């Protein structure tokens, strides 16, 4: 107990860097893993990973996984699982093709109807899970089979496309450069060029890393992308500073000021660097903006709202939550409706990117989404997980897929590597829980 004559200072709530990282080991452990994987593949691919074209492809190829991971995290936190999302992606993509390609429906109307269809699918599955207490594994496994079959029925076993250009903009379009009158800008400067691989898997031999300091020339083709990146970095730092001040005001433990400054300086630099790289190509993809808006929205829901806190409470102890007067059936129902809507959105994004609805769309996506959540620190027993962790987990999967594809690693090795990474992440979670 603190003596009454002892002054309470702001520093009294500051913990050491070691204690702070240990208390947030899930989040920081996965972030460090993501950085290490990106550095490894940047070296191993000879500097291809961070090239503007590849960064754009990385966003376009993985945005729908990130979007579904936001919904899947809530499902897992609530103590459930959803195995049907891959089939819902294919089914909604097929329906969007019928509406826009075959029926020539307005793309906005078609998009709204597809989201509603996704929500109805989620509601149908959530009804059986929440109100009839059928295990989510069984219900969504049945849904995975049913909607895969419905996809084949709707598409007649064939691909349907191409989509109207306005519909494709959702996944393949870019934010217009509203500052184009200022550019383009061109300048030269020093750059580290990586010319050789770290390891040759074919020959199973190590190779020296050949890094040269060269003079490179950059041309910023989309100034708005760079400006928005700088604004985003500033907003992130401002939000982090306000959050830290709020924790201090409520007596919560916070990191040392020096660690806070270094951490946020690195994050701001990474955001500005990525925005700069994208600005030298076509700018910010539309789907990236959609993804960032959804990340912010769900981060707010889970941190600041009553329904978000209740979902965590339900996942941690459903019986106690029900006894406290909270309608856990309704909460479970809502999580699956939300998951259905996000899977419907992902289905349209995938179809628009491929410019065709195909019966094979979404195959295995449910495993990537679930793996992203667990790799990001979600607990298999429910009640634990963060939006930022799910996003980090999704990008870990995305960077690994992208990096292994660039170097030509076979699909057999890719599947084994992803499986081992998932197992390691869950072991890390269980180990820390038992140690705590």
N, C-alpha and C positions, 0 to 999 in steps of 0.2 A: 504493500500500500504506500502511495506517495505521501511523504510528510507534507503538512499544510504549509510549512514555511519554505518549501522547495519550489522555486519558480518553474512554471511550465513554459518551455520554449519550443519553437518550431522544430529544433534539432532533436527534441525528445522523441519524435515519431520517425526519425530517419534510421533505417536499418543499414547494415553493411551490404556491399554489393553481393557478397557470397550468400548471405541470408535471403536477400531479395530474389536472387536468381533461383535459389533452392525452393523458395515459396511459390515460384512461378515456373517450375522446371518443365512442365508440359509445353507451355507456350514458347519459352526460350530454347528448349531443347530442339523442338521441331524447326524453329527459325534458324538456328545454327546449322541444323541438318540441311535445310533448303539452300542456305548460302554455300555450304560445303559442296553440295551436289552441283550447283550452278558453276562454281569455280572449277570443279573437276571437269565438267563437260565443256566449259569454255576453253580449257587447256586441251582436253582430249580431242575436241573437234577442230582444233586449229583456229579458234577464234570465231567459229561460225555461229555459236549459240547466241551471242549478243548482237549479231548483225541485224540491222533494221528489218529486213525482209523476214528473217527467221523469228524475230520477236513478234512481228505482226501475225505470222502463222501460228505462233505459240498461243497468242490470245484467241485467234479465231478457232483454233482446234480444241481449246480447253475451256472456253467461256461457259459452255453449256454444262460442263461437269461442275464448275464452280457454282453456277446458279442452282443446280440440283442439290449440291452439297449443303447449301444454306437451309433448304427444307429438310434434307435427310438428317442434319444435325438435330433439329427440333424433334424429329421422330425418334432418334436414338436417345436423346436426352430424356424424352418422355418414357423410355423403357421399351420401345418397339423397334421394328425394322420394316423396310419396304423393299421387297425384291421385284416389284412390278414396274419400276420407273423406266427401265430400258424398253420394255414393251409399250408403255404409254408414250414414250418418245416416238417410237415407230408408228403407233396408231394415230396419234395427233398429227404427225407429219403427213401421213397418208390422207387423213381427212382434210388437212389444209390444201393438199394437192387437188383433191376432188373439187373443193370449193373454188379455188382460184384458177386452176387450169381447165378443169372440165366444165364447171358451171360459170366461169368468168365472174365470180363474185368479187366485190370490192375488197381489197386486201385488208383494210381496217376492220370492216365487218367480219371478215373471215378470221382475222386475228383474235378479235373479241370472242367470237363463237368458239374458237379453239381453246381459249383460256377457260371458258365456261365448261366445255366438255371435259377438260382436265380436272376442273374442280368437282364436277359430277362424279367422275371416276374415283377421285379421292374420297368423296363423300360416301359413295357406295361401299368402298372397302372400309372406311372408318366406321361406318354404321355397324358392320358385323364385328369389328374389333372392339369398339367402345361399348356398344350396348348389348351385344350377345357374348362378349368375352371369349371370342374365338381367337386363338393366338395369331398375332400379326404375321408370323412366319408362314402359317398355313394360308391365310387369306390372301396375302400378297403373292405367294407362290402360285396360287390358283389364278390370281389376276395376271401374273406374268404369262401363263399359258393361254388364258382366255384372250388377252389383248394382242398377243402375238398371232393367234389364229384369226382374230378380227382384222388385223393388219393385212394378212394374206387375202382375206375375203374382200376387203375394201379396195385393195390395189389389184385384185385379180392375179396375184402372183407376179406382177410385172412392175417396172419403174414407171412413174408418171412425172412428166416435166416437159420443158423447162418452166420455171415459175416466172410470173410477170416481174419486170425489173424493180417495180416499187416494193414488191414483197422481198426480193433478194437484198434490198438495202438494209434490212434488219440485221443480217449477218455479214454481208460483204461490203457494206457502205462505210464511209468515213465522215467524221465531223467536218463540215466545210471550213475552209480557212477564212474566217471573217476579218483577218488582218493581212490578207494577201497584198493589199496596197503598200505594205511596208517591205516586201521582199520580192524574191527570195534572198537569203543571206548566205554568203560563201566566205569561208575563212580556212586557214591552215594552221596546224599545230602538231606537236609531238604526239606519238601514239605507239603503244607497245603492240607489235605484230607477232603473233604466234604462228610458227611455220611448220611445226611437226607435232606428232602425237606423243602422249606420255607413255602409252602402252599399246602394243600391237597384239590384239587378241587372236588374230589368225596365226601369227607365228609364235605367240606366247613369249614375246621378248620385249624388254623395256627399251625405250628410246630416250635420248636426252631431249629436254625441252628447249627448243630453239626459239628464243625470244629476241626480237630486234627492235631497237628504238628507231622509228621512221617518222618522216614528215607526211601527215595525212591531210587531205582536204575534205571538208564537209560542206554540204549545201542544205540549208534548212528550207525545205519546200512548203512546210505548213507551220507558219509562225504561231498560229493560234494554239496548236498542240503543245508547243513549248511553253507558252504563256499560261495555259491552263494547268500544265504540270507544275509550274512554279507556284501558282495560286493554290493548287492542291497540297503541295508540300508545306506551304505556309499555314494553311488551314489545319493540317495534321499536327504541326508543332503547337499551334495555338490551342487546339483541342486537348492535346496531351498536357500542356501547361495548366489549363483550367481543371482538368481531371486530377492532376497532382495537387493543385491548390485545394480542391474540394476534399480530397482525402486527408490532407493536412488539417483542414478545418474540422473534420469529424474524428480526428485522432487515429486515423488508420496509418499503418506502416507504409512508408514510401521509400524509393531508392534515394541514394545520395544525389545531391544536385549535380555533381560532376558527371556521374554515370547517366543521369537524365539528359544532360546536355549532349554528351557524346552519342548516346543512343539515338536521340532524335535528329542530331546532325547527320548521322549515317543514314537514317531512314529518309530524310529530306533529300540527301545527295542521291540516293538510289532512285527516288521518284523522279527527280529532275533529270537524271541520266537516262532513265527509260523514256521519259517524255522527249528528251533531246534526240534519242535514237529513232523513235517513231516519227518525229518531225522531219527527219531527213529522208523519210520514205513517203508515205501518204497521209500521215497524221494519226489521230486517235480513231480506232474503229468504233462504229456505232455500238456494237455489242459490248465493247469495253466500258462505255459510259453506262449502258444498261446494267452491266455487272456491278460497277462501282456504286451506283445508286441503290441497288438491291442489297449490297454488302452493308452500306450505311444504314439502310432501313432496318435490316434484321439485327444489326449490332445494337441499334436503339431499342428495338423490341425486347431483346434478351437482357439488356442492361437496365433499362429505365422504366419498363412497363410492368403492370401487375400481372398480366397474362404470361409474360416471359418468366417472371419469378415463380409463378405457380407451376409452369411446365417443369422447371428445375426441381421444385419441391415434390411434384408428383413422381418424377423419375427417381428421386432420392429415396422416397418412402411413400408409396401410393396409399397405404392404409392410413397412415397418420395424416396425410393431406386430405383424404376423404373425411376423416373424423373431425378435421378442423372446419368442415363446412364447405369445402371447395368441390365443385362438380367435376370430378376427374374424367367422367365419361365424355362430357362436352369438350374438355381440353384435348383428349385423345382424338376425338372426332375432328376438331379444328386442325390438329397437326397433319392429319392425312388429307383434308381438303386443301390445305396450304401446299402440301407436297404434290398433289395432283395438278394444281395450277402451275407450279414451277416446272413440273415435268412436261406440261403442255407447252409452256413457253420454250423449254429446251427443245421440244420436238419441232417447233417452227424454226428455231435457229439452225438446227441440224439440217432440216430440209432445205432452208434457204441457202445455206453454205454449199451443200451438194448440188443445188439447183435441180433437185429431183427427189421425190419420195420413193424410198426403196423398202421392200419387205425386210431386208437385213439391217436396217438402221437400228441403232440402240442396242445391238447384241453385245452383252458384256458390260454395258454402261452402268448397270446397277452395282456391279462389283467394284468398278472404279470409284463410284460415288461413295459407297459404304467404306471402301478402303481409305479414301481421302479423309473421311470423318474420324476414323480410328487412328490413322497416322497423325492427324491434327490434334489428338489428345482426348477425343471423346471416349467415355467409358462404356464398355459392353454391358455393364449392369445398369446404366442409365444415371441421370442426375448430374453428369459432369460433361463439360465440353464448351468450347467457345467458338463464336463465328470466325474470329481471326484464325483460330487453329484449323477449322475446316477449310478455310481459304488456303492457308499454308499447305495443308495436306493435299489439296487438289493440285496446287502448283508443283509440289514435290512429284506427284504422279505425272503431271504434264511435262515437266522438265526431263524426267527420266525417260518417258516415252519418246519425246522429241530428240533428246541426246542420243539414245540408243538407236533410233531410226537413222539419224544423220551418219553415225559411224557404221551403219550396216549390220548391226547386231541382229541375229536371227530372232524370229518371233518366239522360238522355244526358250532362248536365253532371256528374252525380255519378260516372259511370263514368270520364269523362275526368280528373276531379280525382284520383280514387283511383289511376288509372294513372300520372299524373304524379308523385304522391307516392311511389309504389313505385319509379319510375325514379330519382327524386332520391335516395331512400334507398340504392339499390344503387350509384349513382354516388358518393355520399358514402363508402360502404364501400370501393370500388375506389380512389378518390382517396387516401384516407388510407393504404391498404395500399401503394400505389405511392410515396407520399410518405415512408412509413416505411422 
